[in-house]
Amino acid sequence: MPFSFMNSDGQNRNGPYGICCCNVAQNEAFIVMGVTAILTGILWRSVVVAPLKLVAVFLHEFSHASACWMTCGKVTGIEVNENYGGLTRTVGGSRWITLSAGYTGSVVWGAFFILMTWEKLPTRIASVVFMISCVATILVLKIQQQRLCGMRCALGMSLRFFILVLGAIPAALWVLEEKVDTKGYHPLRYCMLMVGTVCTLHALYDCIHDVFLKKINNSEQGKSDAVMFAEEICGTARCWGLLWSMIALLVTGLALYGVVVLTGKCIS
């Protein structure tokens, strides 16, 4: 099948690679991801994106846990705190694989949510995975700040409530698409594209911030993955952070290319 572009009069213009560019699905995907990236940048430090950032932190920590399990280790605990930090306690397994899996694994999760939006069924599968992630984040969330007991409890309950609301949004959109004629629009798909975009941005920001802008290595915040990797394996934290950042950017680029490939159906 030839590579095809849609020209100004609505006809396909063919090329050599078997992919259609700039159809409706692709335009919608890139518009949603672009607008989401801009709004996320503007609202990054606001409470609006806080629940989704906490879920992204859980996916980061779960990536550590998954790597530990896959290398025959044991996970003794996972924590996510209100400062968008997290901790995964492991025993055994491959330490270098486990430490590497955090930054790179979280961007893979973001790419997963983006790529699964190419058809209705994969989109719904991705939404189920996201809803499970929200529930898991609620269960492992731990408030670490020293506050009065009532304040600490109120903060924890509030964050859990908003994460629960976040997880309910895909379910509500799923029901909406089943019960209402959305006239060619796909709200659940747009929602998962937004989730994938924010998760990917969080992974990139997390890596750059922790390693290059504010290398975490203190008693209050603990050590970043890159610092621990450098201390336990070899090299320097900035060097590993740079490598993981390049891998994250590569995965992001492949996800964008994947959107073009998977949605590249042309009208003959």
C-alpha atoms as one frame of an Amber mdcrd trajectory, in Angstrom:
protein
   0.000   0.000   0.000   1.502   3.386  -0.905   2.129   6.221   1.508  -0.707
   8.701   1.145  -1.307  12.350   1.928  -4.632  14.149   1.828  -4.350  17.132
  -0.460  -6.446  20.293  -0.442  -9.275  18.865  -2.552  -9.727  15.861  -0.230
  -8.059  13.304  -2.515  -5.261  10.992  -1.407  -1.770  11.753  -2.663   0.333
   8.575  -2.613   3.920   8.052  -1.575   6.259   5.060  -1.032   5.773   4.005
   2.626   2.261   2.610   3.027   1.074   5.152   5.617  -1.622   7.789   5.322
  -0.806  11.177   6.784  -3.089  13.889   8.033  -6.423  12.084   8.167  -9.103
  12.992  10.708  -7.936  10.559  13.409  -4.345  11.790  13.191  -5.341  15.442
  13.249  -7.539  14.854  16.296  -4.763  12.984  18.104  -2.109  15.624  17.534
  -4.471  18.495  18.360  -5.507  16.832  21.637  -1.909  16.030  22.583  -0.688
  19.504  21.622  -3.387  21.331  23.564  -2.859  18.994  26.535   0.895  19.649
  26.518   0.347  23.423  26.499  -2.270  23.365  29.258  -0.156  20.968  31.329
   2.808  23.308  31.064   0.677  26.245  32.213  -0.992  24.329  35.065   1.964
  22.123  36.031   2.264  23.420  39.599  -1.468  23.808  40.166  -3.780  21.375
  41.950  -5.614  20.708  38.665  -3.086  18.163  37.428  -2.025  16.957  40.885
  -4.123  13.733  40.868  -2.825  12.689  37.452   0.762  13.475  38.467   0.344
  11.217  41.510  -0.882   8.406  39.251   2.165   9.005  37.035   4.380   8.664
  40.121   2.707   5.345  40.904   3.425   4.127  37.356   7.070   5.140  37.871
   7.268   3.118  41.065   5.328   0.215  39.550   7.898   0.128  36.746  10.596
  -0.420  39.388   8.487  -3.163  40.948   7.823  -4.844  37.595  11.531  -4.888
  36.755  12.278  -6.427  40.148   9.657  -9.152  39.651  10.876  -9.905  36.126
  14.425 -10.417  37.440  13.223 -12.803  40.167  13.289 -10.293  43.004  10.721
  -9.513  45.697   8.864  -6.236  46.230   8.166  -5.498  49.886   6.387  -2.176
  49.458   5.424   0.712  47.184   4.709   4.243  48.381   3.574   7.454  46.688
   3.614  10.687  48.670   1.903  14.041  48.257   5.116  15.740  47.117   5.101
  13.629  43.930   7.849  11.416  45.253   7.770   7.684  45.703   9.577   4.674
  47.071   9.754   1.032  46.014  11.314  -1.423  48.453  12.825  -4.469  46.801
  14.845  -7.509  47.767  16.960  -9.362  45.231  16.549  -9.155  41.488  18.800
  -7.273  39.114  19.557  -3.974  40.774  20.701  -2.165  37.621  17.591  -3.208
  35.693  15.312  -2.275  38.598  16.872   1.179  39.011  16.789   1.851  35.260
  13.122   0.971  34.958  11.708   4.013  36.755  12.265   6.896  34.338  12.167
   4.761  31.209   9.247   2.632  32.384   7.032   5.587  33.205   7.459   7.084
  29.733   6.636   3.674  28.255   3.359   3.765  30.195   2.604   7.166  28.696
   3.351   5.838  25.218   1.124   2.841  25.937  -1.890   5.036  26.711  -1.284
   7.073  23.551  -0.792   4.130  21.211  -3.802   2.202  22.509  -6.160   4.900
  21.248  -6.008   3.737  17.624  -9.303   1.795  17.881 -12.253   1.501  20.273
 -11.337  -1.821  21.935  -7.672  -0.962  22.669  -8.818   2.425  23.982 -11.167
   0.723  26.423  -8.421  -1.674  27.519  -6.154   1.306  28.195  -8.915   3.015
  30.174  -9.303  -0.088  32.375  -5.544  -0.118  33.012  -5.705   3.563  33.940
  -8.640   3.047  36.294  -6.785   0.210  38.030  -3.742   2.495  38.336  -5.892
   5.149  40.011  -7.207   2.636  42.561  -3.677   1.368  43.216  -2.433   4.949
  43.713  -5.139   5.533  46.314  -4.052   2.398  48.181  -0.320   3.216  48.276
  -0.632   6.984  48.839   1.120   8.078  52.024   1.106  11.586  53.457   4.618
  12.338  54.721   4.460  16.003  55.656   4.467  16.769  59.348   1.043  18.233
  59.970  -1.526  18.259  62.712  -3.354  14.935  62.746  -6.608  16.364  61.405
  -4.883  18.337  58.641  -2.861  15.322  57.582  -5.948  13.130  57.460  -7.914
  15.763  55.530  -5.142  16.101  52.935  -4.952  12.348  52.455  -8.719  11.994
  52.113  -8.914  14.915  49.671  -6.178  13.571  47.411  -7.709  10.106  47.404
 -11.116  11.537  46.557  -9.807  13.509  43.570  -7.813  10.510  42.306 -11.007
   8.464  42.540 -12.868  11.128  40.544 -10.052  11.065  37.982 -10.413   7.306
  37.616 -14.171   7.623  37.235 -13.895   9.989  34.250 -12.957   7.270  31.693
 -15.754   5.075  33.046 -18.255   7.913  32.603 -17.042   8.608  29.057 -17.261
   4.901  28.246 -20.917   4.871  29.310 -21.517   8.126  27.424 -20.265   6.620
  24.182 -22.507   3.592  24.693 -25.657   5.528  25.510 -25.358   8.726  23.455
 -24.634   9.420  19.823 -21.409  11.429  19.984 -21.693  12.318  16.276 -18.291
  11.018  15.229 -16.423  12.332  18.253 -14.591   9.959  20.588 -14.406  11.449
  24.110 -12.868   8.329  25.701 -10.101   8.351  23.085  -9.415  12.029  23.723
  -9.306  11.357  27.458  -6.725   8.582  27.109  -4.641  10.710  24.748  -4.595
  13.390  27.427  -3.613  10.845  30.088  -0.804   9.475  27.938   0.487  12.962
  27.143   0.602  14.043  30.791   2.263  10.776  31.862   4.898  11.175  29.160
   5.551  14.808  30.081   5.799  13.869  33.750   8.379  11.192  32.980  10.486
  13.625  30.942  10.167  16.389  33.538  10.926  13.990  36.384  14.147  12.831
  34.773  15.389  16.303  33.813  14.396  17.913  37.122  15.797  15.218  39.413
  19.080  14.796  37.590  19.947  18.064  35.866  18.110  20.872  37.648  17.949
  19.581  41.195  19.920  16.414  41.706  18.113  14.768  44.614  20.511  13.416
  47.211  19.595  14.614  50.686  18.096  13.287  53.901  14.720  14.995  53.357
  13.951  13.843  49.805  16.238  10.845  49.548  18.254   9.853  46.505  17.101
   9.851  42.919  17.311   6.718  40.771  20.303   8.153  38.924  22.201   8.914
  42.140  21.600   5.394  43.471  22.567   3.864  40.127  25.836   5.805  40.059
  26.658   4.863  43.649  25.744   1.194  43.364  26.747   0.355  39.797  29.088
   2.843  38.082  29.331   6.234  36.381  27.801   9.531  37.435  24.205  10.509
  38.120  24.142  13.130  35.373  25.508  10.679  32.835  22.819   8.100  33.577
  20.182  10.797  33.721  21.216  11.970  30.266  21.033   8.423  28.905  17.580
   7.825  30.408  16.392  11.197  29.124  17.508  10.269  25.599  15.698   6.927
  25.879  12.569   8.725  27.114  12.702  11.152  24.179  13.192   8.247  21.769
  10.166   6.406  23.197   8.110   9.606  22.944   9.100  10.032  19.306   8.251
   6.405  18.559   4.851   6.890  20.210   4.107   9.850  17.954   5.216   7.879
  14.924   3.097   4.970  16.118   0.029   7.202  16.131   0.649   7.991  12.466
   1.158   4.317  11.582  -1.751   2.860  13.544  -4.250   5.480  12.415  -2.903
   5.710   8.856  -5.919   4.317   7.045  -6.676   6.125   3.801  -9.940   6.331
   1.942  -9.499   4.874  -1.523
